[in-house]
């Protein structure tokens, strides 16, 4: 399951670029596009050199026209060619292996890239992206750096150019995936949030027209299980008041958030009854556009919770169940993403 990371009002999220194993001869699989400018959304095959894995993002202009996207290896334009200076983001051994040798698309976990428009600008965009490293003795896969790359869409007659690339924001023990953003209370700036690896400590970055201008750090709640790296999703409610963090085999974590100060103000949990699937190793989440309903997915079920209920945990309902379809492998549920008209898995 592919997860485009796009969090905006207007029509910045109207075109999703997905697909692995691109082929010029087999159009039944590989590159595809989901276009929410149509009702119902238009889905069509589109061959592209950039294979997508779990690390991908795309962004449109305010009219819903695709501008550029990334698979974690390179940054490509709407015509599927690499933007000027857009090659080789996240440099290192994993890039050489996944991008150059295997051409699979980069792997840094769900929510490891996100594109945000620069406040007070019509042409500038920041792509935030995490770099993966492989550790030996004992073997492990970790994130060692958070980068940004900057795209100016006024360059090259509107095709765009990467004007800054692989600029380090932070290095250290950062979570595998789990990067999300919410608008500042001033309606212009952004809060970018990601936790330490296997931790209940969060880094909170203030992103303004001048770039990242402040980094806050806060410890709240409890840490996820040590075996859950990569199996967690973290999202804000559309109204920005709460952040939800899935927690495989445990209760869902809920954080109240102050969009003026960039701080978490309260912590709670929501119990999930996983029914006939008691020990999921991965769980994902999304919140309905009106910020009332929380959706939790495992590979077999989609659960709904009413966040306005007096006892949220008891409001749980099963709203979808895997039907057993396989062609040739099981097409089960996966990570969630809020579409232009609601939730999608």
C-alpha positions in Angstrom: 0.0 0.0 0.0 1.4 3.4 -1.0 1.0 6.5 1.1 1.3 9.9 -0.5 2.0 12.4 2.2 -0.1 15.5 1.5 -1.7 17.7 4.1 -3.3 20.9 2.7 -6.4 22.9 2.1 -7.3 24.2 -1.4 -6.3 21.6 -4.0 -2.7 20.8 -3.2 -3.6 17.1 -2.6 -5.8 16.5 -5.7 -3.3 14.2 -7.7 -1.7 11.2 -6.1 1.3 9.6 -7.9 1.7 5.8 -7.0 2.9 2.6 -8.5 5.8 0.1 -8.4 7.3 -2.2 -11.0 6.6 0.2 -13.9 6.7 -1.5 -17.3 6.3 -0.2 -20.9 4.6 -3.4 -22.0 2.4 -4.4 -19.0 -0.2 -1.8 -18.2 -2.0 -4.0 -15.6 0.4 -3.0 -12.9 3.0 -0.3 -12.1 2.6 3.4 -12.4 -0.8 4.9 -11.7 -2.3 8.2 -11.0 -5.4 9.0 -8.9 -6.9 12.4 -9.9 -9.4 13.9 -7.5 -10.3 16.7 -9.9 -12.9 14.3 -11.2 -16.0 12.9 -9.6 -15.6 10.0 -9.1 -11.8 10.2 -8.9 -10.1 9.3 -12.2 -7.6 6.5 -11.9 -5.3 5.7 -14.9 -2.1 3.9 -15.8 0.9 6.1 -16.3 4.4 4.7 -17.0 7.2 6.5 -15.2 10.8 5.8 -14.4 10.3 6.5 -10.7 9.0 3.4 -8.9 7.1 4.2 -5.7 7.5 2.3 -2.5 6.4 3.6 1.0 8.4 6.8 0.8 6.5 9.1 -1.6 4.9 12.5 -1.8 3.2 14.7 -4.4 1.9 18.2 -4.6 -0.4 20.3 -6.8 -0.9 24.0 -7.3 -4.0 25.6 -5.8 -6.0 24.7 -8.9 -5.2 21.0 -8.5 -2.6 20.7 -11.3 0.3 18.3 -10.4 3.6 20.2 -10.0 6.1 17.6 -8.7 6.5 14.5 -6.7 9.2 12.3 -5.1 9.8 8.6 -4.5 12.6 9.4 -2.0 15.3 8.9 -4.6 14.7 11.9 -6.9 12.3 14.8 -7.4 10.3 14.6 -10.7 8.0 17.1 -12.4 4.5 16.7 -13.8 6.0 15.4 -17.0 7.8 12.5 -15.1 11.3 13.8 -15.8 13.7 14.7 -13.0 13.7 18.4 -12.1 16.9 20.3 -12.6 19.1 19.4 -9.6 16.4 17.0 -8.4 18.4 13.8 -8.6 19.8 11.9 -5.6 18.1 13.0 -2.5 18.8 11.0 0.7 22.3 10.1 -0.5 24.1 7.1 0.9 24.2 3.3 0.8 20.4 2.8 1.0 20.0 5.2 -1.9 22.6 3.2 -4.0 20.8 -0.1 -3.1 17.1 0.8 -3.5 17.3 3.6 -6.1 20.4 2.9 -8.3 20.7 -0.9 -8.1 17.1 -2.2 -7.5 15.1 0.9 -8.7 12.4 0.1 -6.2 12.0 3.5 -4.7 13.4 4.6 -1.4 12.4 3.0 1.9 12.3 5.1 5.1 8.9 4.2 6.4 5.4 5.5 6.0 5.3 9.3 6.5 9.0 9.8 5.9 8.5 12.6 3.3 6.2 15.6 3.3 5.9 18.6 1.0 4.8 22.0 2.5 4.3 25.3 0.7 6.5 28.1 2.0 4.3 30.7 3.8 3.8 34.0 1.9 5.1 32.4 -1.3 3.4 31.3 -4.5 6.4 29.4 -5.9 8.5 27.9 -3.1 8.0 24.5 -1.5 10.0 22.5 1.0 10.3 18.7 0.8 11.2 17.3 4.2 12.7 13.8 4.0 14.4 11.2 6.2 17.5 9.2 5.4 17.8 5.6 6.2 21.0 3.8 7.3 21.7 0.1 7.8 23.4 -0.8 11.0 25.4 -4.1 11.4 26.3 -6.1 14.5 23.5 -6.3 15.4 21.6 -5.7 12.1 19.1 -2.8 12.3 17.6 -0.1 10.0 17.4 3.4 11.4 16.8 7.0 10.4 20.0 9.1 11.0 19.1 12.4 9.4 16.2 14.7 8.7 16.8 16.8 5.5 14.9 19.4 3.5 15.1 20.1 -0.2 13.7 23.3 -1.7 11.8 23.6 -5.0 11.2 26.9 -6.8 8.4 26.4 -9.3 9.1 29.8 -11.0 12.3 28.4 -12.6 12.5 26.8 -16.0 9.4 28.4 -17.3 7.2 27.0 -14.6 8.6 23.5 -14.7 10.5 24.0 -11.5 14.0 23.6 -10.2 15.5 22.2 -6.9 17.4 25.2 -5.6 18.6 23.5 -2.3 19.0 19.8 -1.7 19.7 17.5 1.2 20.1 20.3 3.7 20.4 18.8 7.2 17.9 19.9 9.8 18.8 17.3 12.5 20.8 14.2 12.9 20.3 11.6 15.6 17.9 8.8 16.6 14.8 9.8 14.7 11.7 7.7 14.2 11.2 5.5 11.1 8.5 7.4 9.4 5.9 9.1 11.7 6.3 12.7 10.3 3.3 14.9 10.1 2.4 18.6 10.0 -0.4 21.0 11.0 -1.0 24.7 10.3 0.0 27.2 13.0 -2.8 29.1 14.6 -1.8 32.2 12.6 -3.1 30.4 9.5 0.3 30.8 7.6 3.1 28.9 9.3 3.4 25.2 10.0 4.3 22.9 12.8 6.3 19.8 11.6 6.3 17.0 14.2 8.2 13.7 14.4 9.3 11.6 17.4 12.6 10.1 18.5 12.8 6.4 17.6 10.8 4.1 19.9 10.1 7.1 22.1 7.5 9.4 23.6 9.7 12.4 23.0 8.7 14.6 20.1 10.6 17.1 18.0 8.4 20.0 17.0 9.7 22.3 14.2 8.3 25.8 13.4 8.3 26.3 9.6 7.9 29.9 8.4 8.7 31.9 5.3 12.3 31.8 6.6 12.4 28.0 6.8 12.8 26.1 10.1 13.2 28.9 12.6 12.7 27.0 15.9 13.0 23.4 17.2 11.0 22.4 20.3 11.3 19.1 22.2 8.6 17.6 24.4 8.2 14.3 26.3 4.6 13.2 26.9 2.6 10.0 27.3 4.1 6.6 26.9 6.6 5.1 24.4 5.4 2.7 21.7 6.6 -1.0 21.9 10.2 -1.5 20.7 9.0 -3.9 17.9 6.6 -1.4 16.3 9.1 0.7 14.3 7.6 1.3 10.9 4.2 0.0 12.0 2.8 3.2 13.4 0.9 6.1 11.8 0.6 9.6 13.3 -1.9 12.2 12.1 -3.5 15.4 13.2 -7.3 15.9 13.2 -8.3 18.3 10.4 -9.1 21.0 13.0 -5.6 20.7 14.4 -6.8 20.2 17.9 -5.6 16.7 18.4 -2.9 14.3 17.2 -3.4 10.5 17.1 -0.6 7.9 17.2 -1.3 4.3 16.5 0.2 1.7 18.8 0.2 -1.9 17.6 -1.3 -4.3 20.2 -1.9 -1.3 22.6 -4.3 1.6 23.0 -4.3 4.5 20.5 -2.4 7.5 21.8 -4.3 10.9 21.8 -2.6 14.3 22.3 -4.2 17.7 22.6 -2.2 20.2 20.7 -1.9 24.0 21.0 -1.3 25.4 17.5 -0.2 28.8 18.9 2.7 27.5 21.1 3.5 24.2 19.3 3.0 22.2 22.5 1.1 19.2 23.5 -1.2 20.1 26.4 -2.8 16.7 27.4 -2.5 13.0 26.8 -5.1 10.2 26.7 -5.6 6.8 25.2 -8.4 5.0 23.3 -8.7 1.2 23.7 -9.2 -0.9 20.6 -10.7 -4.3 20.5 -8.9 -6.0 17.6 -11.5 -8.8 17.5 -10.2 -11.9 15.7 -6.9 -10.2 15.0 -5.6 -9.7 18.5 -1.9 -9.0 17.8 -1.5 -6.7 14.8 2.1 -5.7 14.1 1.0 -2.6 12.1 -1.9 -0.2 12.7 -2.8 3.0 10.9 -5.2 5.9 11.4 -7.1 8.8 9.8 -9.7 11.3 11.1 -12.8 12.4 9.2 -12.9 15.9 7.6 -15.2 17.1 10.4 -12.8 15.8 13.1 -15.5 13.7 14.6 -14.6 10.1 13.5 -11.3 8.3 14.1 -10.6 5.4 11.8 -8.1 2.6 12.8 -7.0 0.0 10.2 -5.2 -3.3 10.5 -4.7 -5.5 7.5 -8.0 -7.3 8.2 -10.4 -4.6 9.6 -11.3 -0.9 9.5 -12.6 0.4 12.8 -14.5 3.6 13.5 -14.6 5.6 16.8 -16.9 8.5 17.6 -14.6 11.2 19.1 -17.7 13.1 20.4 -18.9 10.1 22.4 -18.8 10.3 26.2 -16.8 7.0 26.2 -14.9 6.9 22.9 -13.6 3.3 23.3 -17.2 1.9 23.6 -18.2 3.6 20.3 -16.0 1.2 18.3 -17.6 -0.2 15.1 -16.3 -2.4 12.3 -16.9 -0.5 9.1 -15.0 -2.7 6.7 -13.6 -6.2 6.8 -11.1 -7.9 4.3 -13.1 -10.1 1.9 -10.3 -12.6 1.3 -9.5 -11.4 -2.2 -6.1 -12.5 -3.5 -4.6 -11.9 -7.0 -2.2 -13.5 -6.4 -1.5 -12.1 -2.9 -3.9 -10.7 -0.5 -5.1 -7.1 -1.2 -5.6 -6.2 2.4 -6.1 -2.9 4.2 -3.1 -0.6 4.8 -2.1 2.9 5.7 -4.7 5.6 5.7 -4.7 8.9 3.9 -7.4 11.6 4.0 -8.5 12.3 0.4 -10.1 15.4 -1.0 -13.5 14.0 -0.1 -12.9 11.8 2.9 -10.7 8.9 4.2 -8.9 6.3 2.1 -6.9 3.2 2.9 
